[in-house]
Amino acid sequence: MIGPDVAALGAMQSQRIGSLWLAPSVGAVAGYGVPRATPTALLFSFVSVALGAANLGPVKEEWTSQYWPSGLPGPAGGVSVLQTSRFALAMDTRTLAVPHFGVSPSIGTYEDSAKPDDSRWRSLPSAELSLGLRVGERVYRAVGAPQWDGVMGPRLVESGRWFQRADILGVRFADDTGAILGGEFRLETTAWPDRLGFALHARPPLEDFAEGERAFGRIGGGFGLTGTNHVDLGTSPALDSPAFTLELWVYPPAQDEVLGRAMAWLACRGANETTPGNIGLTYHGNMVDARLTLGPSAGDRHTLPAPSSMRLEAEAWNHVALAYDGLDLRLHVNGKLAASRRLDKPCAKGQGGLMVGRRGDGHGPRFRGLVDEVRFHSRALSTDEIAASHRDPAKGVGQAELSRGFAQDGLAQSKRRRLEWPSVSIDFGFKPKDSTGWSSSTMAKVDGAGWHRAHLVVEPGREVAASSLPEVVAWDKDAKRDLPVTHDSANGWHRIDLDSVRGQGGRNDVLERTRLRLRNPTGAPVTARLLFAKTAAGLRHAAPQAITGVTAVLRGPDGTPTGIPVQLSKNWHNRPAGGELAGLWFHGLVAVPLAAGAEVELELAMAYAHWGTLPAVSHSQLSLVGWGSNQRWDQAAFGAWGESFCFEPDQAQGRCMVLDVRPLMVTSKDGTRWSWTHNVGGADWLRMFDPAGGRVAPTGMRAAYLSQGPSFTHVVYSGRLGEGITHRADVHLARSSDISKASYRVRMQVDRRTEFSRLALFQVGADSYNHSRDRKLAVGDASGLVRESVATPGGDFDRGAPLEMVGATPWAALHGAVRPKGTPEKGAWADRGFVIREWKARLGGQECRPWLVERGSRLGDAASSIDVVPPPSVRVLEPGDFVDFLVEHVVLPQSAADYYGPDEALRAALESQAGWRLVHREAVRGVRQVEVFRGRLTATFPAIVVEAEREVAELVLSGGTGHLAVRFMGLKTQPSDLLLTLDGQPLDPAVNSRDLWQVDRMSDGRHMLTVNLPASDQPRRLLLMPVKGSGR
């Protein structure tokens, strides 16, 4: 049955009609539910309770997943599928229809959830979701939602093994006459493996911008730009002055459904940016650019963007100024210098007057918002003068030759007012087919921002509703202080506030330890759903607590990892259109099963840059709410010094699989160390085009986060190509300190005859995303160089005939790279390449080797890639065809001077070798020699994997570069009772002490243990064995 959310009962009045439950939401914005304090008395008098099988509930692999079965939603709508180990929900995000819902047949393990099989949820019956809103005496019903456009419509907020959260922005409500209710509406869905939640968030709209000079302004009245009007300031000789300043005040809206992230002109002199003498300011996504065209050639067109840290504040007045003195172009935002560039060239005389709110020729999107105090000076104001004009807009600086101040006796106002609804109630129901269950409740105004909220909880398949919640107590182990714990009934979690936890250790070695005590007061098993939360108050975007590389491990009271995975979800984007879910936050989510009457003490260990003294690795979903696009984006990192590899399975933005790629431990973009390095992405696999040349985009892309770090990652992406091809890629990073390296095992299976005009089985960079300009290309194998050539970028076609790679360990190097035009000169650049470690393929009905070819592409300025392709004779894939290959994607420093990491072997190689030789070094020296004496060797790449024999594994290994990940699988013995030695001695405790092991629970309840060893040419003996009661 569908049971009640008991946390909401008692504190609020709820109604149960049939078998569904709903409660109004009141309380903190962060939870959208009812915060309920958990007792925290006597924290430090607790007796440590051992963690063991008797205290934890039965091991059963639970999971959640969410994806688009037919690809990204289009104009006709799109069905999003939320599937868990227990139930499934399919919802059309345009119509809000629910074509499928119910308890689904078991799909198997979490890894099985990545199989491209839709049959289980497609066999489920339909359901009806009903949303009604009463405002005053009028009743409105939800009638649909906008098309996904990257701003409005469906958004993925957080996603992983334990928890899914998505919403639909811009739900429309209409009364029975078709009249639309103005306001902001967001429908949210959340899911744990056994729990489905809906939440509606609604508030009245802001007052409309008044049109023209009826609008409020910064000083007196302003001018309201509606997207259909503009201001013409006319012409003046000052516009052709050799030095000049253009300044204005602008008030952008928080959300603009018409403009979205498209570019609009705030001010423009001349027809457009191709016109000599063009002067202007453009706006996109709360960012502003200065525009100046000095002459007739393309090289005379200059765009000077403000950095993302100086975006305009939405729903507020912002001062923007452009100044040029014939030498330097400057852009100022809110009184501060945002950007400058030396041009040192006179500006050509332009044509036409100065337009505000549109491009000079009237084409393209128009700005929607308010402007005021537009001034054009025939000299370049100094930085101090522009700051003064910002401080005192009424006074200004000097006499502007061309200006418009609008109605001086008009209304000056700092903010738009929000309208009020007289009274609000909601009808919120969910009715599975052949069920009579409905629920309703009165909404309450819960915060100063005017939001009204309600939520509905469904527990599919539960025969008896949960009668009690577990007790959760948390404290900072190092600071010895309690941490706030509240229960959120809307999201079903206990929220543990970690903002005050600072941890111990130096810049890269910060480790935060939070102790937990969980108690099940009932006589039946329960699940403790936990959210470990950090906001901007407890995080930074730079070391030591940088969110880019955060990892979290749940350990026992002795520090030994439990193997219970912690889902990692995070965000750092804060564009205003993202609303209340934007901003800097980290969510670590886990569901801990508790046996009847159990008391368990655990420890959460959170690391950022180092896990021990070696860079950690992490791979997790990064929310794009507050950036745009708002679909799945995954970010993997070595350490916490920026993104290392980024993946976009649905390809909503870059139209390829691998986007941003950055080198490790080279000089950063700002010229420092331990920060973001330059982007030299992207890459792609299985990029196919039909016989007519059209791209066959991947659909049904799923993600399964099997291991998220900190020693080794494993994330699966799978989906379909067309009607006859399924595919899967296993992505891995291993803890190391030499280079950025990701491993991809790519499998493609052909079930139906498929014709194609082009198929790139793998490529670096990608057709549609290529952030480096490589001057030389080389291919080879283990024996050395086979061919090297000067890159011939551009043209969007293959450069020459493909080359069959017949030798062992084929590799490719894109080297001698330079920066794309417009990239800042500060910071080190990097080369890139790939090594094919394993290869099996049957294409066109015949077994084949990989073929490599240079591909030219045009992305702004011309670029090149190296593609792995089928034999030239193959243009049809036959049933039974397949590929199965393992490729290492490597990013290499260009010189020893750029690299500041600790790997001396790499430093020596950089001093003695260059270009393609570094990729060849990875191909040859990266080979691992492994001899197993006890156990069974199952893999040598990307990790050395040994299945233990009666809890014992013994092997001798040598070779490799950097550090090697070694994994022991099939262990029944608790990790606390295992001993691991290297050549008879315990492993280096700074890198591989027991509390730094990575432990993953396998689907059968056994464990997999991962350690990282420095590579060595000398054979070393590694022994794992059980030792009852062994110390750490």
Secondary structure as the mmCIF struct_conf table of DSSP 4:
data_model
#
loop_
_struct_conf.conf_type_id
_struct_conf.id
_struct_conf.beg_label_comp_id
_struct_conf.beg_label_asym_id
_struct_conf.beg_label_seq_id
_struct_conf.end_label_comp_id
_struct_conf.end_label_asym_id
_struct_conf.end_label_seq_id
HELX_RH_3T_P HELX_RH_3T_P1 VAL A 6 ALA A 8
STRN STRN1 LEU A 9 LEU A 9
TURN_TY1_P TURN_TY1_P1 GLY A 10 ALA A 11
STRN STRN2 MET A 12 MET A 12
STRN STRN3 GLN A 15 ILE A 17
TURN_TY1_P TURN_TY1_P2 GLY A 18 SER A 19
STRN STRN4 LEU A 20 PRO A 24
BEND BEND1 GLY A 27 GLY A 27
TURN_TY1_P TURN_TY1_P3 VAL A 29 TYR A 32
BEND BEND2 GLY A 33 GLY A 33
STRN STRN5 ALA A 37 ALA A 37
TURN_TY1_P TURN_TY1_P4 ALA A 41 LEU A 42
HELX_RH_3T_P HELX_RH_3T_P2 LEU A 43 SER A 45
HELX_LH_PP_P HELX_LH_PP_P1 PHE A 46 SER A 48
TURN_TY1_P TURN_TY1_P5 ALA A 53 ASN A 55
STRN STRN6 LEU A 56 LEU A 56
STRN STRN7 THR A 64 TYR A 67
TURN_TY1_P TURN_TY1_P6 PRO A 69 SER A 70
BEND BEND3 GLY A 71 LEU A 72
STRN STRN8 GLY A 74 GLY A 74
TURN_TY1_P TURN_TY1_P7 PRO A 75 ALA A 76
STRN STRN9 GLY A 77 GLY A 77
STRN STRN10 VAL A 79 THR A 84
BEND BEND4 SER A 85 ARG A 86
STRN STRN11 PHE A 87 ASP A 92
TURN_TY1_P TURN_TY1_P8 THR A 93 THR A 95
STRN STRN12 VAL A 98 VAL A 98
BEND BEND5 PRO A 99 PRO A 99
STRN STRN13 HIS A 100 VAL A 103
HELX_LH_PP_P HELX_LH_PP_P2 SER A 104 SER A 106
BEND BEND6 THR A 109 THR A 109
TURN_TY1_P TURN_TY1_P9 TYR A 110 TYR A 110
HELX_RH_3T_P HELX_RH_3T_P3 GLU A 111 ALA A 114
BEND BEND7 LYS A 115 LYS A 115
HELX_RH_AL_P HELX_RH_AL_P1 SER A 119 ARG A 122
TURN_TY1_P TURN_TY1_P10 SER A 123 SER A 123
BEND BEND8 LEU A 124 LEU A 124
STRN STRN14 ALA A 127 VAL A 135
TURN_TY1_P TURN_TY1_P11 GLY A 136 GLU A 137
STRN STRN15 ARG A 138 GLY A 144
HELX_LH_PP_P HELX_LH_PP_P3 PRO A 146 TRP A 148
BEND BEND9 GLY A 150 MET A 152
STRN STRN16 GLY A 153 SER A 159
BEND BEND10 GLY A 160 TRP A 162
STRN STRN17 GLN A 164 LEU A 169
TURN_TY1_P TURN_TY1_P12 GLY A 170 GLY A 170
STRN STRN18 ARG A 172 ALA A 174
TURN_TY1_P TURN_TY1_P13 ASP A 176 THR A 177
HELX_LH_PP_P HELX_LH_PP_P4 ALA A 179 ALA A 179
STRN STRN19 ILE A 180 ILE A 180
HELX_LH_PP_P HELX_LH_PP_P5 LEU A 181 GLY A 182
BEND BEND11 GLY A 183 GLY A 183
STRN STRN20 GLU A 184 TRP A 192
TURN_TY1_P TURN_TY1_P14 PRO A 193 ASP A 194
STRN STRN21 ARG A 195 ARG A 203
HELX_LH_PP_P HELX_LH_PP_P6 PRO A 204 PRO A 205
STRN STRN22 LEU A 206 LEU A 206
HELX_LH_PP_P HELX_LH_PP_P7 GLU A 207 GLU A 211
STRN STRN23 GLY A 212 GLY A 212
TURN_TY1_P TURN_TY1_P15 GLU A 213 ARG A 214
BEND BEND12 ALA A 215 ALA A 215
STRN STRN24 PHE A 216 GLY A 217
BEND BEND13 ARG A 218 GLY A 220
STRN STRN25 GLY A 221 GLY A 221
STRN STRN26 PHE A 223 THR A 226
BEND BEND14 GLY A 227 THR A 228
STRN STRN27 VAL A 231 ASP A 232
HELX_RH_3T_P HELX_RH_3T_P4 PRO A 237 ASP A 240
BEND BEND15 PRO A 242 ALA A 243
STRN STRN28 PHE A 244 TYR A 251
BEND BEND16 ALA A 254 ALA A 254
TURN_TY1_P TURN_TY1_P16 GLU A 257 ARG A 261
STRN STRN29 ALA A 264 ARG A 269
BEND BEND17 GLY A 270 ASN A 272
TURN_TY1_P TURN_TY1_P17 GLU A 273 THR A 274
BEND BEND18 THR A 275 THR A 275
TURN_TY1_P TURN_TY1_P18 PRO A 276 GLY A 277
STRN STRN30 ILE A 279 HIS A 284
TURN_TY1_P TURN_TY1_P19 GLY A 285 ASN A 286
STRN STRN31 MET A 287 THR A 293
BEND BEND19 GLY A 295 SER A 297
HELX_RH_3T_P HELX_RH_3T_P5 ALA A 298 ASP A 300
STRN STRN32 ARG A 301 PRO A 305
HELX_LH_PP_P HELX_LH_PP_P8 ALA A 306 PRO A 307
HELX_RH_3T_P HELX_RH_3T_P6 SER A 308 MET A 310
HELX_LH_PP_P HELX_LH_PP_P9 ARG A 311 GLU A 313
TURN_TY1_P TURN_TY1_P20 ALA A 314 GLU A 315
BEND BEND20 ALA A 316 ALA A 316
STRN STRN33 ASN A 318 TYR A 324
BEND BEND21 GLY A 326 LEU A 327
STRN STRN34 ASP A 328 VAL A 333
TURN_TY1_P TURN_TY1_P21 ASN A 334 GLY A 335
STRN STRN35 LYS A 336 ARG A 342
BEND BEND22 LYS A 345 LYS A 345
HELX_LH_PP_P HELX_LH_PP_P10 PRO A 346 LYS A 349
BEND BEND23 GLY A 352 GLY A 352
STRN STRN36 LEU A 354 VAL A 356
BEND BEND24 GLY A 357 ARG A 358
TURN_TY1_P TURN_TY1_P22 GLY A 360 ASP A 361
BEND BEND25 GLY A 362 GLY A 362
BEND BEND26 GLY A 364 GLY A 364
STRN STRN37 ARG A 366 ARG A 366
STRN STRN38 ARG A 368 HIS A 377
BEND BEND27 SER A 378 ARG A 379
HELX_RH_AL_P HELX_RH_AL_P2 THR A 383 ARG A 391
TURN_TY1_P TURN_TY1_P23 PRO A 393 LYS A 395
BEND BEND28 VAL A 397 GLY A 398
BEND BEND29 GLU A 401 GLU A 401
STRN STRN39 LEU A 402 ARG A 404
TURN_TY1_P TURN_TY1_P24 GLN A 408 ASP A 409
BEND BEND30 GLY A 410 GLY A 410
STRN STRN40 ALA A 412 ALA A 412
BEND BEND31 SER A 414 LYS A 415
HELX_LH_PP_P HELX_LH_PP_P11 ARG A 416 ARG A 417
STRN STRN41 ARG A 418 ARG A 418
HELX_LH_PP_P HELX_LH_PP_P12 LEU A 419 LEU A 419
BEND BEND32 PRO A 422 PRO A 422
STRN STRN42 VAL A 424 PRO A 432
TURN_TY1_P TURN_TY1_P25 LYS A 433 ASP A 434
STRN STRN43 TRP A 438 TRP A 438
STRN STRN44 SER A 441 SER A 441
STRN STRN45 ALA A 444 LYS A 445
BEND BEND33 ASP A 447 ASP A 447
TURN_TY1_P TURN_TY1_P26 GLY A 448 ALA A 449
STRN STRN46 HIS A 452 VAL A 458
TURN_TY1_P TURN_TY1_P27 PRO A 460 GLY A 461
BEND BEND34 GLU A 463 VAL A 464
HELX_LH_PP_P HELX_LH_PP_P13 LEU A 469 PRO A 470
STRN STRN47 GLU A 471 ASP A 476
TURN_TY1_P TURN_TY1_P28 LYS A 477 LYS A 480
STRN STRN48 ARG A 481 ASP A 482
STRN STRN49 VAL A 485 ASP A 488
TURN_TY1_P TURN_TY1_P29 SER A 489 GLY A 492
STRN STRN50 TRP A 493 ASP A 497
TURN_TY1_P TURN_TY1_P30 ASP A 499 SER A 500
STRN STRN51 GLN A 504 GLN A 504
BEND BEND35 GLY A 505 GLY A 506
TURN_TY1_P TURN_TY1_P31 ARG A 507 ASP A 509
STRN STRN52 LEU A 511 ARG A 519
BEND BEND36 THR A 522 ALA A 524
STRN STRN53 VAL A 526 THR A 535
HELX_RH_3T_P HELX_RH_3T_P7 ALA A 536 GLY A 538
STRN STRN54 ARG A 540 ARG A 540
BEND BEND37 HIS A 541 ALA A 542
TURN_TY1_P TURN_TY1_P32 ALA A 543 PRO A 544
BEND BEND38 GLN A 545 GLN A 545
STRN STRN55 ALA A 546 ALA A 546
HELX_RH_3T_P HELX_RH_3T_P8 ILE A 547 GLY A 549
STRN STRN56 THR A 551 ARG A 555
TURN_TY1_P TURN_TY1_P33 PRO A 557 ASP A 558
BEND BEND39 GLY A 559 GLY A 559
STRN STRN57 PRO A 561 PRO A 561
STRN STRN58 GLN A 567 HIS A 573
HELX_RH_3T_P HELX_RH_3T_P9 PRO A 576 LEU A 581
STRN STRN59 GLY A 583 LEU A 594
TURN_TY1_P TURN_TY1_P34 ALA A 596 GLY A 597
STRN STRN60 GLU A 599 ALA A 607
BEND BEND40 TYR A 608 ALA A 609
STRN STRN61 HIS A 610 TRP A 611
TURN_TY1_P TURN_TY1_P35 GLY A 612 THR A 613
STRN STRN62 LEU A 614 PRO A 615
STRN STRN63 VAL A 617 LEU A 622
TURN_TY1_P TURN_TY1_P36 VAL A 625 TRP A 627
BEND BEND41 GLY A 628 SER A 629
BEND BEND42 GLN A 631 GLN A 631
STRN STRN64 ASP A 634 PHE A 638
TURN_TY1_P TURN_TY1_P37 GLY A 639 ALA A 640
BEND BEND43 TRP A 641 GLY A 642
BEND BEND44 SER A 644 SER A 644
STRN STRN65 PHE A 645 PHE A 647
TURN_TY1_P TURN_TY1_P38 PRO A 649 ASP A 650
BEND BEND45 ALA A 652 MET A 657
STRN STRN66 VAL A 658 VAL A 661
BEND BEND46 LEU A 664 MET A 665
STRN STRN67 VAL A 666 VAL A 666
TURN_TY1_P TURN_TY1_P39 LYS A 669 ASP A 670
BEND BEND47 GLY A 671 SER A 675
HELX_LH_PP_P HELX_LH_PP_P14 TRP A 676 ASN A 679
STRN STRN68 ALA A 683 PHE A 689
TURN_TY1_P TURN_TY1_P40 PRO A 691 ALA A 692
BEND BEND48 GLY A 693 GLY A 693
STRN STRN69 ARG A 695 VAL A 696
STRN STRN70 PRO A 698 GLN A 708
BEND BEND49 PRO A 710 SER A 711
STRN STRN71 PHE A 712 PHE A 712
STRN STRN72 THR A 713 LEU A 721
TURN_TY1_P TURN_TY1_P41 GLY A 722 GLY A 724
STRN STRN73 ILE A 725 HIS A 732
STRN STRN74 ALA A 734 ALA A 734
BEND BEND50 SER A 737 ASP A 738
STRN STRN75 SER A 740 VAL A 750
BEND BEND51 ARG A 752 ARG A 752
STRN STRN76 THR A 754 GLU A 755
BEND BEND52 SER A 757 SER A 757
STRN STRN77 ARG A 758 VAL A 764
BEND BEND53 GLY A 765 GLY A 765
BEND BEND54 ASP A 767 SER A 768
STRN STRN78 ARG A 773 ARG A 773
BEND BEND55 ARG A 775 ARG A 775
STRN STRN79 LYS A 776 ASP A 781
TURN_TY1_P TURN_TY1_P42 ALA A 782 SER A 783
STRN STRN80 GLY A 784 VAL A 790
BEND BEND56 GLY A 795 PHE A 797
STRN STRN81 ASP A 798 GLU A 804
BEND BEND57 GLY A 807 THR A 809
STRN STRN82 TRP A 811 HIS A 815
BEND BEND58 GLY A 816 GLY A 816
STRN STRN83 VAL A 818 VAL A 818
HELX_LH_PP_P HELX_LH_PP_P15 ARG A 819 PRO A 820
TURN_TY1_P TURN_TY1_P43 LYS A 821 GLY A 822
BEND BEND59 GLU A 825 GLY A 827
STRN STRN84 ALA A 830 LEU A 843
TURN_TY1_P TURN_TY1_P44 GLY A 844 GLY A 845
STRN STRN85 GLN A 846 GLU A 847
STRN STRN86 TRP A 851 ARG A 858
BEND BEND60 LEU A 859 ASP A 861
STRN STRN87 ALA A 862 VAL A 869
TURN_TY1_P TURN_TY1_P45 PRO A 872 SER A 873
STRN STRN88 VAL A 876 LEU A 877
HELX_LH_PP_P HELX_LH_PP_P16 GLU A 878 GLU A 878
TURN_TY1_P TURN_TY1_P46 PRO A 879 GLY A 880
STRN STRN89 PHE A 882 PRO A 893
BEND BEND61 GLN A 894 GLN A 894
TURN_TY1_P TURN_TY1_P47 ALA A 896 ASP A 898
STRN STRN90 TYR A 899 TYR A 899
BEND BEND62 GLY A 901 PRO A 902
HELX_RH_AL_P HELX_RH_AL_P3 GLU A 904 SER A 912
TURN_TY1_P TURN_TY1_P48 GLY A 915 GLY A 915
HELX_RH_AL_P HELX_RH_AL_P4 TRP A 916 ARG A 925
TURN_TY1_P TURN_TY1_P49 GLY A 926 GLY A 926
STRN STRN91 ARG A 928 ARG A 934
BEND BEND63 GLY A 935 GLY A 935
STRN STRN92 ARG A 936 ALA A 939
BEND BEND64 PHE A 941 ALA A 943
STRN STRN93 ILE A 944 GLU A 947
STRN STRN94 GLU A 949 GLU A 949
TURN_TY1_P TURN_TY1_P50 ARG A 950 GLU A 951
STRN STRN95 VAL A 952 VAL A 952
STRN STRN96 ALA A 953 LEU A 971
BEND BEND65 THR A 973 THR A 973
HELX_RH_3T_P HELX_RH_3T_P10 PRO A 975 ASP A 977
STRN STRN97 LEU A 978 LEU A 982
TURN_TY1_P TURN_TY1_P51 ASP A 983 GLY A 984
STRN STRN98 GLN A 985 PRO A 986
HELX_RH_AL_P HELX_RH_AL_P5 PRO A 989 ASN A 992
HELX_RH_3T_P HELX_RH_3T_P11 ARG A 994 LEU A 996
STRN STRN99 GLN A 998 ARG A 1001
TURN_TY1_P TURN_TY1_P52 SER A 1003 ASP A 1004
BEND BEND66 GLY A 1005 GLY A 1005
STRN STRN100 HIS A 1007 PRO A 1026
TURN_TY1_P TURN_TY1_P53 LYS A 1028 GLY A 1029
#
